Amino acid sequence: MNNPHPTAESATATLTAPGPSDTAARDRAERRARTRDRLSSTTWDLLVVGGGILGTSVAWHAAQSGLRVAMVDAGDFAGATSSASSKLVHGGLRYLQTGAVRLVAENHHERRILSRDVAPHLVNPLTFHLPVYKGGPHGAAKLGAGVFAYSALSAFGDGVGRVISPAAAAAANPALRTEGLKAVAVYGDHQMNDSRVAIMTVRAAVGAGAEVLNHAQVTGLRFTRGRVTGAELRDGLDGAEFGVDARLVLNATGPWVDHLRGLEDPNAAPSIRLSKGVHLVLRRTVPWRAALATPVDKYRVTFALPWEDQLLLGTTDEQYEGDPAEVAPAEADIAQILDEAALSVRPEHLDRSLITYAYAGLRVLPGGPGGVESARRETVVTEGSGGMLSVAGGKWTTYRHIGRTVLEKLATLPGSPVAEDMAPVSDLVRHTPLPGVANPDAVAHRLLADPPPSGIDEHTARHLATHYGSLAFDVVQLVREDPVLGARVHPDGPDIWAQVVYARDREWADTVDDVLRRRLTLVVRGLDTEEVRARVAGVLGG
């Protein structure tokens, strides 16, 4: 669902853009050809198939350990499930209800590391309000005790969980429905732009020595004496076919994990099941100083989150048995999300004319009995008959920890072909930051204090600081060299043309959607008009 309700401004605005790049297509093709040559001319210690949160984390940590690592993805990095999340880095408040205290504490630990050490430029604090309505599934005393325990498990790093009055909550969030509202529980968590965190993790992996290629689909596996020792691939952009040899192959393909397992062993039994989660993005009409987490029943909550100057609503949780490539929001999903959001959001803020974008993703869950809503949210690592490792499940909050866990599995696997060549996980720097780590407030201040000659507005400066950290200075340097690149891609959004060039040349963006959906924020804002897409295609050389 792409820009279903464009504004009059977005449909008619006059755009300023750099001219088409005559050499961009040739440069991109040559760059990809060089990467294919490097991939096919080396025997890699580890080939990671899948560039989502699990694959990128493993590639990053494995490269840090000294292994020769290659990573490929059939689409774009984080192009499927990993960029279709709820954009949260959180401890999992609802897990307390099942008694998973240790899990919540572990999640909080990882959340603190991400927000303070690894990615403070990309992971931002967010206050949550949990409203208690008359006749609702939970009482104020229970939720008050829950948020206090939740904050205690985080060592009160985000304040003390507490209960406030309806009037105090409404003052912070004018969109809150106050009819029947008895009290509001308050707690702290964090949020992010998942696509940007993914791209920064790919950059970190490459910085540690990994070789990566997106839009490269595995068409078959290579075998040596019955063991998987590489893969056959096809470049999705020009059709070139090539192969990669590796001592060990890791299957981190998310919803497609059983498909790749089938290439290893046609008789392999299914190992996962899928849950479809849909989200809506709407234009905000009033300030949102706190997110809403509203209980739908005893087990589920619905979120209303301020995100990218928009309002993010979701999510659904239902079993999915179709082709993962065809998952998409349905009308029933949209209606459900709006109906559930109306439990706590005033109706004028949920008008369908405000919808700018809708997206669907698939949660990868372990196989087993029961409904998907009650399935364990855990990571499972298995070894196939041909020695290929498959990793499935997990969440953004713990993605760094999952990468280290898989690395430990590689080191302790009986007969592991790579154990002797890798540094022990305990020897790795524990809190290695992602590229661009910096205080975003300081970055934005410096951008405004020392702007390019063509100038930069406060909204764009803040946007660059919170999406690139200190790498924002590299983006702005492009504007110093070519002032045209300082213009906004669309006048209603903060993204500038320098980001498009930067995505093309430094962030493996090969298609218009790579740029507008996963490097910039035009799609989620509903600003990817036909004119914008055509001009971006020109910059890419398409």
N, C-alpha and C positions, 0 to 999 in steps of 0.2 A: 504494500500500500504506500505509494510514493506521492507525497504532496497532494492529498485528496481534496483539500480545501484551500488553494492558494489565496493569499490576500490580493486585493486589487493592486497594492503597491508591488508585490512580488511578481505579478503578471505583467506589469507595464513599465517597471523601472528601467532606466537607461544605464547600461553597464559600461564600465571602463575596464579594459583588459589588455595585456600584452598581445602582440600580433602572433599568428601561428608560427611555430618553430619548424623550420625546414629540416633541421638536422636532428630533432628530438627522436623521431621514429627510428632513424638509422642508428643513433647513439644507443637507444634502448635495445635494439636488436643485437648490436655488437656486444653490449654489456651482458645480455643474457647468453649469447653464444660463448663468451669467455667463461661465464660461470658454468655452463654445461660442460665445457672442456675440462675445467678443473674438477668438476664432480666425477666425470667419467675416466679421468686419467690417474686417479688416486684410489688406493684401497683404504677406506676409512675405518677407523675403529668402531664408530657408531653411526648408523644411518637412522635418523629420526623421521618417520613418516607422519606428518601432521603438524601444522604450525599454529595450533591453538594454545590455550594456557598451559596444558600439560607438556606438549612437545617443545614449546619455546623455553619453558622452565628447565626441562631436562637438558636441552641443548646448551643452555646457558651454564648450568652447573657442571655438565660433563666437559665442556670446553675449559672451564676453570680448573678442572681436575687434571688437565693435560692430555685428554683424549683428542684425537682427530675426529671432528664431528661434522656431519652433513645433515641438513634438515630441508625437507621439501614439503610442499603442500599443494594439493590439487587445485585449490582456489587461492584466495589471498590469505595472508597471515591473519588469524582471528576472524576469518571471513564468514564463519557460520555461528556456532553456539557461543564462542568466546566473545563475540561482540554483540550478543543478544541477551545480555544478563540484565539484572535489576540495578546494575552500576553501584553495588554496595560492597564495602569492605566491613564486615560486621561479625560480631561474636555469636550471633544466632540466639536471640532472646527466646524464641519458641522452643529451642532444645531443652531449656530448663524444665519445661512442662513434662518432658519424658525422663527427667532425672539425669540427663547427660551433662552433669556439672563439669566433669573433666574436659569434655569436648568444648564446652563454652570457654573454659579457661584457656585451652590451647588456641582457640580461635582468637581470643582477645590478645594473646601473646603475639601471634602473627600480625594481627591488625596494628598493634603498637609498633612493631618493627617496620612494617610498610610505611606507616604514617610519619614515623620519626627519623628513621635511618635510611631506608631503601628508596622510598619515593615520596618524600614530603612535598615535592613540587607537583605531584599528580594525585595524591590521596588527601582528601579534605575533610575536616570534621563536619558533622551534621547532627543537629539536635532533632530528636524524635519526640513527637507527642502521640500518646496512645490513649484515645478517648474512651471513656466509659459512659455508655448510654443506658437509660432506663430500659430494662428488659434484655440487655445485652448478655453475651455468653460469660462474661467475667465481671466480678465486682471490683470496686476501687481498692479495697483492702488487699485483695489477692494480687492485683496488678502492681500496687504500690510496693508490696513485699517482693514481687518478682523483679521490678526494675532496680530496687535497692540491692538485691542479691546479684543482679547482673552487673551493676556498677562496682560492687565489691570484688567480683571476680576479675575485673580489669584494674584492680588496685585504685579505684576511684580516679583513674587517669582522665576521665571525661566528666568529672563531677559526680555528685551523689544522686542516684536515682530517687525520685520523689514524686509526690502528687501535688498538682496545683489546681486552682479553681477554674471553672469554665471562663470566667471573665478574663483571667490572666492569659489563658490559652488563646482566646479570641483576639486579644490585643496583639499577640504575636502573629496570628494568622487570621486575617479577616475572612478568608474563605471557609473557615470552620463552621459546620452546621451546629448550632447551639441548642436546638429544640431537643429536649429530653436529655441533654448532656449533664451528667452528675459530677464528673471530675475528669482530670486528664493526668495520666502518668507520664513522666519525663525521663528520658535517658539519652545517652550519647553514643553515636557510631560514626562511621566514615563513608564517603562515597568517592567515585572516580569516573573518568571516561575510560571504559574498558579497552576500547580500540587503541587509545593512546598508550596505555600501560603495556599492551601487547607489543606495539611497535617498538617502544623503548626496550622491552625485553629482548626482542630480536636484535636490536642494535647492541645490547649488552652481550649477547651470544656471539655476534660477529666480532665485537671488540675483544672477546676472549679467544678468538681464533676459529670460530665455526664458519662454514660455508653454507649459504642458504639460497633457496630459489622457490618463489611462489609460482602459481599457475603451472605446476608440473605434476601431472597425474601418474600414479603408479598403475601400470597396465599388467604387470606380472612380477613374480619374485624369481630371484636367481637361487639355485641350489648347488651345493657341493657336498657330495656323499650324504645326501638326505637332509642337510642343514641349510637353513636360509642364509645366504651370504650376499645379499644385495637385491636390487630391484631393477626392473625395466620401466622406463618412464617416457611420457610424451609431453612435450611443451604445449600447453594449452593455448598459446598465443600464435605460434607459427607452425605447429604440428611436428616439429623436429623430434626424432626419437633418439634416445640415448640410454645408457645403463650406468648403474652405480654399484660398485663392489664395496662390501663392508663386512667386517668380522662379526658384527652383531647388528641386528635390525630391531628397532623399537616401533611398535605400532601404537601411535597416539592419535588416531584418526577420529576420535569422538564417536558420533553417531554411526560412522562407517567402520567401527572397529571390527565387527563380525564379518564384514565384507572382506577385509584384508586377511582375517583369520581363515576365511574360506579359500583364499588363494594359497595359503600355506597347507591347509588340510581340508579338502572338500567335505569331509565327514565331521568337521568340528561342530559341536552343539552350540546354539546361541548362548552368549554369556551375559547379555545386557537386555534392558528394556528402556524405552524412551518415554519421556514425559514432555509434552508441549507446553511451553510458557509464552504467553503473548503479553506485550506491553503497548501502551498508547502514549504518544507525546502530544501535548496540547500547548497552545500559546497561553502564557500567564497573563491575567488581567489585573492582579493585585500582588503585592509583595508576599512572599512565603518565607518566613523566618524560621520555620520548623517543618520537618517532614511529618506526615501522618502515617501511622501504622495502625490500622483499624481492624479489630477482630471481626471476622466474618462468621466464624463458629468457634468451637472449642479448640480447633487445631489450625485453622487458616487465618491469615491476616491479608488485608489488601493495602498496598502502599500508594501514597500520593507524595511524590518527592520533587522538590525544586531541583532542577538539573539543566545545565547549559541554558540558563535564562528561560527555560520552559518548565512545564509540569509533566512529570513522568508518572503514569498510572500502571498498576499491574499487581499481580500477574495471575495467569491461569495455571492449572496443574492437572493435566489430563493425559491419559495414555495415548501414545501415537504409534501407529503401525505402518504408516505409509513410507514413501521414499523420502529420506532425510533432505534431499535436494529440493523437494517440493513443499516443505513446510511453510505455511503462510498464515497470517491472521484471517480468520473467517468472521462473517458478520455476527455469528453467535458469540465468538470470543470478545468482540468489541462491545456488544451489548452487555455481556457479563461484567466486563471491567467497569463500564460506566455505571451499571446498576450497583455494583459493590462499592465503587467510589462514592456514590451518593449517600452511603451510610454516614459519611462524615464531612463531605464536601458540598457546599451549597450548589444548587442546580445550575445557576447562571455561569458557573465556572466549568461546567461539564458539557456545554453545548457542542454538538457535533461539528459546528462550523469552526471550532477552535482546534480541531484535530489537524496536526501537521504531518504526522507520521505514525505508522503502526508496524511493529516487527514481531517475528516469532522465532523462538529458539528451541532447542531440544536438550533437556537434561538427560545425561547418560547415567542410568541407575543399574545397580546389580540385579541380575535376574532373581526371581523368587516369588513367593505367594503374596497375596494382598494387593491393594491398590497402590498406584504410583505415589499418591499423596502421603502414604505412610512408609514408603520405601526408604532404606538407609541411604543417606547422602555421603557415600564414602568412596575412596579410591581403591580399585582392585588391580593388582598386577599378576598376570598369569604368563606361563611359558608354554608355547605350543609344541607340537610334535617335531617341528623343524628347528626348534631353538629360538624362534622369534618371540620376543617379549611383547605383551599387549598391556597397555595401561588405560583404564577407563574410569570415569567419574571424578568428582572433585569440585572445588569451588575456587573462585578468585581469591578469597581471603587467605587461603592456605596454599596457593599455587607455588610459592617459593619453597615451602616445607615439602610439598609433594615432589618437587624436582630433586631435592636432597634425598628423600626417601627412596625414589627410584634409583638414584645413583648408588645408594647403599646396597640396593638389590643387585645392581650390576657387579658390585665388588664382591658380594658374598654368594653369588650364584655358583653352584657346583660346576666346575669345569669352565668358568667364565673365561672367554677369550680375551677380555680386556682388563681383568682385575690387576694384573701385574704392571700395567702401564698407566694406571691412574693414581693420583694422590688420594690418600684416605679422606673421606668426607670430613672427618674431624679436623683436618689440616686446612680446609678451605676457609677463607675469610667469611665469617658467619653472616655479616650484615652488609654484603657488597651492595653499594647503591646502584640504582639505574642511571643511565646517562642523563646529564642535565640537572643532577641533584642540586637544589638551591632553595632558598627561601623565596617563594613566588612574590611576596610583597616587596622584597628588596629588588628582584628582577624588574618588576613593573615600575618601581620608583626610578630605577636607573634608565629604563627605556624612555620614560617621560622627561627625565632630567637631561638626557643626551639623545634626543630624537634624530632621525635622519633628516636631511634638509627639507624633504617633502612633508615632514611632520608625521605624528602618530597620535591617535586619539586615546583617551583613557580606557575605553572599553576594549579596544584592540590590544593595548599594552597589557591589560590584565588577562585577556584571553591568551595571548602568547605566553605569558609568564606561567600560567596554570596548565598549559598543554605541552610546553617544551622545557620549562625551567630555564637554566642558563643557556640552553641551545637556542632560546629565543633571540639571543644576540647574533647567532649565525643567520637566522631568518631575516632579521632586520638589516644585516650586512648586505643582503641581496638588494634591499631597497636603496641602500646607499649607492650601490653600483648601478642600479636602474630604477629611478624614482617611479616609473609606471607600476612596478610591482608593489608599491605601497597602497594602491587603490584596493578598496574592498571588492571581493568577488561578487557580492550582492550587497546593495546599500543597506539592507535591513539586518545584516549579520556582521560579526566582527572579523571573520576570516579575510585575509588579504591574498593577493596573487603571489606574493613571495612564498606563501605556504604551498601553493600548487607546484611551483618550481622546485621547492625544497623536497616535497613529497616525491616528485618525479626523479630527482637526482640523488637523493640521500635516504629515501625511505621505501624503495622498492614498489612505488605506485605505478602500475602499468595500465590500468583502466580508469575510466571516469568514476566508477563506483569506488575503486580503491581510494581515490582522492576525496571525493565528496562525502562518502559514508564513513570511511575508517581513518582518514588522515585529517580531514577538516570536519566541520559540523553543519554543512549546508543541507544535507539530506534530513537530518533529525529536526532541523528548524523549518522544513518545508520550503526551502529556498532554492532547490535544485531545479530551476526552470529549464525549459528547452534551450533558451539562450545561454544560460550558465553552462549547461552540459556541453553544448556545442563549442563554446569558447575554451572550456577546460580540455576538451578533446583536441582542440587546436594546439594548446600548449604542450600536450602530451605527444603531439605529432601524429595524431590519428585522423 
